[in-house]
């Protein structure tokens, strides 16, 4: 496979096929970052629509970015600490996630 001369970086053209392949991969995954982020948000909201946390804000099944931004506040750890404590104490109901949380990492 020949190096694609149209791919270059501020450092110049790729040195080999492996570099060209890596540059193509990076370009592909970053080209539509906004659309990818919007799709991921929609998947997360859809998957977790029945959690106590999201129900509290009455999204009513909405999965779009604008509704999310207007209805879900920016929070701190302290804001969700009671829910986290419930999960840590063994509560397996859908509090913050539709899937059971089995461990916390710090």
C-alpha positions as semicolon CSV with decimal commas, in nm:
position;residue;x (nm);y (nm);z (nm)
1;X;0,000;0,000;0,000
2;X;0,144;0,334;-0,097
3;X;0,151;0,626;0,138
4;X;-0,136;0,864;0,065
5;X;0,034;1,190;-0,021
6;X;-0,284;1,385;0,060
7;X;-0,248;1,298;0,427
8;X;-0,009;1,519;0,610
9;X;0,030;1,682;0,943
10;X;0,202;2,000;1,060
11;X;0,511;1,778;1,087
12;X;0,498;1,683;0,721
13;X;0,377;1,378;0,530
14;X;0,354;1,037;0,700
15;X;0,685;0,851;0,710
16;X;0,538;0,513;0,619
17;X;0,220;0,320;0,541
18;X;0,163;0,253;0,912
19;X;0,168;0,626;0,985
20;X;-0,065;0,698;0,692
21;X;-0,308;0,434;0,818
22;X;-0,299;0,583;1,168
23;X;-0,363;0,931;1,030
24;X;-0,660;0,805;0,825
25;X;-0,805;0,636;1,134
26;X;-0,771;0,954;1,342
27;X;-0,931;1,158;1,064
28;X;-1,222;0,914;1,033
29;X;-1,305;0,907;1,403
30;X;-1,276;1,283;1,450
31;X;-1,439;1,403;1,127
32;X;-1,793;1,382;1,266
33;X;-1,726;1,423;1,638
34;X;-2,032;1,642;1,695
35;X;-2,269;1,394;1,533
36;X;-2,106;1,105;1,720
37;X;-2,142;1,286;2,052
38;X;-2,507;1,364;1,981
39;X;-2,575;0,999;1,893
40;X;-2,397;0,875;2,208
41;X;-2,596;1,116;2,425
42;X;-2,921;0,996;2,265
43;X;-2,824;0,632;2,330
44;X;-2,737;0,703;2,694
45;X;-3,062;0,895;2,753
46;X;-3,270;0,631;2,579
47;X;-3,108;0,343;2,765
48;X;-3,145;0,517;3,101
49;X;-3,482;0,689;3,053
50;X;-3,641;0,491;3,336
51;X;-3,379;0,574;3,599
52;X;-3,486;0,766;3,907
53;X;-3,237;1,039;3,825
54;X;-3,359;1,115;3,472
55;X;-3,726;1,076;3,566
56;X;-3,674;1,348;3,826
57;X;-3,613;1,599;3,546
58;X;-3,912;1,492;3,335
59;X;-3,734;1,430;3,006
60;X;-4,038;1,228;2,898
61;X;-3,828;1,014;2,664
62;X;-3,652;1,307;2,494
63;X;-3,303;1,218;2,374
64;X;-3,197;1,537;2,197
65;X;-2,916;1,764;2,309
66;X;-3,126;2,081;2,348
67;X;-3,382;1,918;2,579
68;X;-3,099;1,763;2,779
69;X;-2,927;2,100;2,817
70;X;-3,244;2,276;2,928
71;X;-3,372;2,012;3,170
72;X;-3,065;1,848;3,325
73;X;-2,859;2,076;3,551
74;X;-2,482;2,080;3,584
75;X;-2,412;1,903;3,912
76;X;-2,135;1,816;4,155
77;X;-2,054;1,492;4,330
78;X;-2,230;1,623;4,641
79;X;-2,553;1,657;4,442
80;X;-2,565;1,283;4,368
81;X;-2,386;1,159;4,679
82;X;-2,711;1,028;4,836
83;X;-2,784;0,820;4,524
84;X;-2,426;0,694;4,513
85;X;-2,448;0,597;4,880
86;X;-2,768;0,401;4,815
87;X;-2,594;0,210;4,536
88;X;-2,288;0,151;4,757
89;X;-2,521;0,016;5,025
90;X;-2,652;-0,246;4,782
91;X;-2,962;-0,088;4,629
92;X;-2,989;-0,251;4,283
93;X;-3,282;-0,043;4,154
94;X;-3,229;0,180;3,849
95;X;-3,114;0,491;4,034
96;X;-2,845;0,641;3,809
97;X;-2,814;0,364;3,553
98;X;-3,053;0,116;3,396
99;X;-2,787;-0,151;3,442
100;X;-2,685;-0,262;3,791
101;X;-2,369;-0,091;3,916
102;X;-2,140;-0,352;4,064
103;X;-1,834;-0,146;4,156
104;X;-1,705;0,206;4,203
105;X;-1,356;0,312;4,104
106;X;-1,170;0,612;4,239
